[in-house]
Amino acid sequence: MENRSGLAATSRTDTNPADEALRRVTAQQIGPRRPGTVYDNATGLFQVIAVVTDPSEARRILRRNAARFAVLVQDLHTNATHYTGATWTGSDRVLKTVNV
C-alpha cells in the first residue's frame, strides 16, 4: 500500500526506547505475580487471579491516575478478592508458582 508521497507504507511495530523502558519498569513492579501464583507479604497470604497491564484499565480499576497495572488477588485467609497496585518488594515471598 502506498502513502500520499507514493512510497510504500510500512507498519511500525517497533517501540520507542522510552516505552520499552516503562514496560520493563512495570514488569519489575509486578514481579513474579502471574495467575495462579501464591505469595505472602506483611498484609497476608494471596493467590493471583489476574494481572491487568493495560494502563487505562488499571487506572479505571484502581481509580488512580498514575496506575500502570493492577493485580487481582484472593486473600487465602478470608477468601476475599480485591485489586492491588502495590509493587513487588523484597519482603514479598513466592510460596507457589504455576508454570504456564
Protein Blocks (a to p, Z undefined) as FASTA:
>chain_A
ZZfkopacdddfbdcfklmmmmmmmmmmnmmadghiacddfkbccddfbdcfbfklmmmm
nopakbcbdcddddfklopacddfbdcdfkbccfbdcdZZ
